[in-house]
């Protein structure tokens, strides 16, 4: 109930049906599955309306309905191939990953959030030595866990198939005693007014715990995420020390972030 109350404070009520279905699909792409009851409460519409939305998404081939809810059709193949849901703009993400990884020195401790861009950071850390990496992403753990000289630590929690990650209260509790020099944080949307936004509420407390555990927070997000708002809001942008993005960002947007005291690094 506490989590759903938080969702009510952060959600975007009164969405039109097409926009609502888009947010519901993004929720399922983040969580893997959802219950009609929870979606009804989060989106402030009746359960009948949510069932109709899920029927439409099923007809479009995105989800399969089951009693009381629905699940994403790609779950089994994603887990079997260790592939992430969001694989668009990969050239931009690779450039961001390379720039972000260049900021990591041997001997550091860092937190890597789950996500496609943070995965690109991880793949470029395999030549580092004496790193301590805390991550909730199983695919990142597999990339770095076999590298001599890199110690990988993972929290407990519930497995989320679309993001190949662990989430929930146990993961939050684990991070309370962690101290790291750097956090590379993923986001679904970033905007001056909306701040950092995400498709669902499940990871908000975990991301807050990551931010508290790190001395310096690097937001890694390609320029398609800028001026985009997802369904739930994590925080204002004051939690971000450095924003690493690609050269698709407008000069005006870059200057607006800098006026908030955020260091801007552009991957070219």
Residue pairs with C-beta under 8 A, 6 or more apart in sequence:
3 201
3 202
4 38
4 41
4 42
4 201
6 201
6 204
7 41
7 42
7 201
7 232
8 41
8 42
10 201
10 204
10 232
10 233
11 42
11 43
11 44
11 231
11 232
12 23
12 229
12 231
13 43
13 44
14 44
15 23
15 43
17 53
20 43
20 45
20 53
21 53
21 56
21 57
23 43
23 199
23 230
23 231
24 34
24 39
24 43
24 50
24 53
24 54
24 57
25 57
25 62
25 63
26 188
26 199
26 200
26 230
26 231
27 34
27 39
27 42
27 199
27 200
27 231
28 34
28 57
28 62
28 63
28 70
28 71
28 72
28 162
29 72
29 85
29 86
29 162
29 199
30 85
30 160
30 162
30 163
30 188
30 198
30 199
30 200
30 202
30 203
31 160
31 162
31 199
31 200
31 202
32 71
32 72
32 75
32 160
32 161
32 162
33 69
33 70
33 71
33 72
33 75
34 69
34 70
35 68
35 69
36 47
36 50
36 51
36 54
36 68
36 69
36 70
37 47
37 68
39 50
39 53
39 69
40 46
40 47
40 49
40 50
42 201
42 231
43 50
51 65
54 63
54 65
54 69
54 70
55 65
57 63
57 70
58 64
58 65
58 70
61 73
62 72
62 73
63 70
63 71
63 72
63 73
64 70
64 71
64 73
72 85
72 161
72 162
74 85
74 162
75 161
75 162
77 83
78 84
78 85
78 161
78 162
78 164
79 161
79 164
82 138
82 139
82 142
82 164
84 115
84 116
84 119
84 139
84 162
84 163
84 164
85 162
85 163
86 115
86 116
87 116
88 224
89 222
89 224
90 116
92 222
92 223
92 224
92 246
92 248
92 267
93 116
93 117
93 120
93 222
94 120
95 246
95 267
95 268
96 117
96 120
96 121
96 220
96 221
96 222
96 244
96 245
96 246
96 267
97 117
97 118
97 119
97 120
97 121
97 122
97 123
97 124
97 220
98 120
98 124
98 267
99 244
99 265
99 267
100 121
100 124
100 184
100 218
100 220
100 244
101 121
101 124
101 125
102 124
103 182
103 218
104 110
104 125
104 128
104 131
104 182
105 128
106 128
106 129
106 130
106 131
107 129
107 130
107 131
108 131
108 132
108 181
108 182
109 131
109 132
109 133
109 134
109 179
109 180
109 181
109 182
110 131
110 132
110 133
110 134
110 180
110 181
110 182
110 183
110 184
110 214
111 133
111 134
111 135
111 175
111 178
111 180
111 182
111 183
111 184
111 210
111 213
111 214
112 118
112 121
112 122
112 133
112 134
112 135
112 137
112 140
112 184
113 135
113 136
113 137
113 183
113 184
113 185
113 186
113 207
113 210
114 135
114 136
114 137
114 140
114 160
114 163
114 164
114 165
114 186
115 137
115 163
115 186
115 220
116 186
117 186
117 220
117 221
117 222
118 137
118 140
118 184
118 185
118 186
118 220
119 137
119 139
119 140
119 143
121 184
121 220
122 133
122 135
122 137
122 140
122 143
122 144
123 143
125 131
125 133
125 144
125 147
125 150
126 143
126 144
126 147
126 150
128 149
128 150
129 149
129 150
130 149
131 144
131 149
131 150
131 151
132 150
132 151
132 153
132 180
133 140
133 144
133 150
133 151
133 152
133 153
134 152
134 153
134 154
134 155
134 175
134 178
134 180
134 213
135 141
135 144
135 152
135 153
135 154
136 154
136 155
136 157
136 165
136 166
136 167
136 171
136 206
137 163
137 164
137 165
138 154
138 159
138 164
138 165
138 166
139 164
140 152
141 152
141 154
144 150
144 152
145 152
154 166
155 166
155 170
155 171
155 172
155 173
155 174
155 175
156 166
156 168
156 170
156 171
156 174
157 166
157 167
157 168
157 169
157 170
157 171
157 174
157 206
158 166
158 167
158 168
159 165
159 166
160 166
160 167
160 202
165 203
167 202
167 203
167 206
168 202
168 206
169 205
171 206
171 209
172 205
172 206
172 209
175 206
175 209
175 210
175 212
175 213
176 209
176 212
176 213
178 213
179 213
179 215
180 213
180 214
180 215
181 214
181 215
181 216
182 214
182 215
182 216
182 217
182 218
183 210
183 211
183 213
183 214
183 216
183 217
183 218
184 218
184 220
185 196
185 207
185 210
185 211
185 217
185 218
185 219
185 220
185 240
186 220
186 221
187 196
187 197
187 198
187 219
187 221
187 225
187 234
188 197
188 198
188 199
188 225
188 228
188 230
189 196
189 197
189 198
189 225
189 228
189 229
189 230
190 196
190 197
190 219
190 221
190 225
190 226
190 228
190 237
190 243
191 197
191 226
191 227
191 228
191 229
192 237
192 256
192 257
192 260
194 229
194 233
195 233
195 234
195 235
195 236
195 237
196 207
196 219
196 233
196 234
196 235
196 237
196 239
196 240
197 228
197 229
197 230
197 231
197 232
197 233
197 234
198 204
198 207
198 230
198 231
198 232
198 233
198 234
199 230
199 231
199 232
200 231
200 232
201 232
204 232
204 234
207 234
208 234
208 235
211 217
211 235
211 239
216 241
216 242
217 239
217 240
217 241
217 242
218 240
218 241
218 242
218 243
218 244
219 240
219 242
219 243
219 244
220 244
220 245
221 243
221 244
221 245
222 245
222 246
222 248
223 245
223 246
223 247
223 248
223 249
224 248
225 245
226 245
226 249
226 250
226 253
227 253
237 257
237 260
237 262
238 260
238 261
240 262
241 262
241 263
242 262
242 263
242 264
242 265
243 257
243 262
243 263
243 264
243 265
244 265
244 267
245 264
245 265
245 266
245 267
246 266
246 267
246 268
247 266
247 267
247 268
249 264
249 266
254 264
254 266
257 264
258 264
